Protein backbone atom coordinates (compact mmCIF):
# COMPACT_ATOMS: atom_id res chain seq x y z
CA UNK A 1 0.00 0.00 0.00
CA UNK A 2 2.93 2.32 0.70
CA UNK A 3 4.15 1.94 -2.90
CA UNK A 4 0.78 3.10 -4.29
CA UNK A 5 0.83 6.13 -2.01
CA UNK A 6 4.32 7.09 -3.17
CA UNK A 7 3.32 6.74 -6.83
CA UNK A 8 0.13 8.76 -6.27
CA UNK A 9 1.93 11.57 -4.48
CA UNK A 10 4.68 11.63 -7.11
CA UNK A 11 2.20 11.87 -9.99
CA UNK A 12 0.22 14.60 -8.25
CA UNK A 13 3.40 16.54 -7.43
CA UNK A 14 4.66 16.31 -11.02
CA UNK A 15 1.27 17.41 -12.34
CA UNK A 16 1.24 20.42 -10.02
CA UNK A 17 4.81 21.29 -11.01
CA UNK A 18 3.86 21.09 -14.70
CA UNK A 19 0.90 23.40 -14.12
CA UNK A 20 3.22 25.84 -12.38
CA UNK A 21 5.59 25.74 -15.37
CA UNK A 22 2.67 26.43 -17.71
CA UNK A 23 1.72 29.42 -15.56
CA UNK A 24 5.33 30.66 -15.65
CA UNK A 25 5.29 30.28 -19.45
CA UNK A 26 2.23 32.51 -19.73
CA UNK A 27 3.79 35.14 -17.45
CA UNK A 28 7.06 35.03 -19.39
CA UNK A 29 5.20 35.82 -22.61
CA UNK A 30 4.34 39.23 -21.17
CA UNK A 31 7.72 40.07 -19.66
CA UNK A 32 10.87 41.23 -21.47
CA UNK A 33 12.88 38.06 -20.85
CA UNK A 34 15.95 36.98 -22.78
CA UNK A 35 14.82 34.11 -25.01
CA UNK A 36 18.32 32.64 -24.93
CA UNK A 37 18.29 32.52 -21.13
CA UNK A 38 18.46 29.31 -19.17
CA UNK A 39 15.08 29.73 -17.43
CA UNK A 40 13.24 30.58 -20.65
CA UNK A 41 14.80 27.64 -22.48
CA UNK A 42 14.01 25.23 -19.64
CA UNK A 43 10.38 26.31 -19.37
CA UNK A 44 9.81 26.18 -23.13
CA UNK A 45 11.49 22.80 -23.59
CA UNK A 46 9.61 21.31 -20.64
CA UNK A 47 6.17 22.59 -21.57
CA UNK A 48 6.42 22.16 -25.34
CA UNK A 49 5.94 18.40 -24.97
CA UNK A 50 2.20 18.96 -24.41
CA UNK A 51 1.64 22.49 -25.73
CA UNK A 52 2.80 21.82 -29.31
CA UNK A 53 0.44 18.83 -29.91
CA UNK A 54 -2.45 20.83 -28.44
CA UNK A 55 -1.53 23.78 -30.67
CA UNK A 56 -1.46 21.52 -33.73
CA UNK A 57 -4.85 20.11 -32.77
CA UNK A 58 -6.33 23.58 -32.24
CA UNK A 59 -4.98 24.75 -35.60
CA UNK A 60 -7.34 22.24 -37.23
CA UNK A 61 -10.38 23.70 -35.45
CA UNK A 62 -12.17 27.04 -35.33
CA UNK A 63 -9.69 28.15 -32.67
CA UNK A 64 -7.19 28.76 -35.47
CA UNK A 65 -9.06 31.95 -36.37
CA UNK A 66 -8.52 33.48 -32.92
CA UNK A 67 -6.11 36.42 -32.82
CA UNK A 68 -4.11 34.84 -29.97
CA UNK A 69 -2.77 31.41 -29.07
CA UNK A 70 -4.86 29.53 -26.51
CA UNK A 71 -2.90 26.28 -26.61
CA UNK A 72 -1.14 26.96 -23.29
CA UNK A 73 -4.46 27.73 -21.59
CA UNK A 74 -6.12 24.62 -23.00
CA UNK A 75 -3.13 22.52 -21.94
CA UNK A 76 -3.24 24.00 -18.43
CA UNK A 77 -6.91 23.13 -18.00
CA UNK A 78 -6.40 19.63 -19.44
CA UNK A 79 -3.59 18.93 -16.96
CA UNK A 80 -5.71 20.43 -14.17
CA UNK A 81 -8.61 18.12 -15.04
CA UNK A 82 -6.31 15.09 -15.05
CA UNK A 83 -4.80 16.24 -11.74
CA UNK A 84 -8.24 16.54 -10.12
CA UNK A 85 -9.39 13.17 -11.47
CA UNK A 86 -6.27 11.52 -10.09
CA UNK A 87 -6.65 13.31 -6.77
CA UNK A 88 -10.23 12.06 -6.40
CA UNK A 89 -9.54 8.59 -7.79
CA UNK A 90 -6.56 7.95 -5.50
CA UNK A 91 -8.07 9.60 -2.42
C-alpha angles and dihedrals in degrees: 000000000000091000092056091050092051092049092047094050092046093052092047092048093049091048091051091047090051091051089051090052090050089052090049089050091055092048092048090056089066098043128077096248126161106254090208091056123116096241094048092048092048094049094046095046092047097047098038090076090077103018097060096054090047090049091050090049093049091049087065093055137061088275088079089076093059115110092231137043114259097175094104091050093048090048091050093053092045091053090045091053091049090047092052093046090051092046092053095039094051096039 
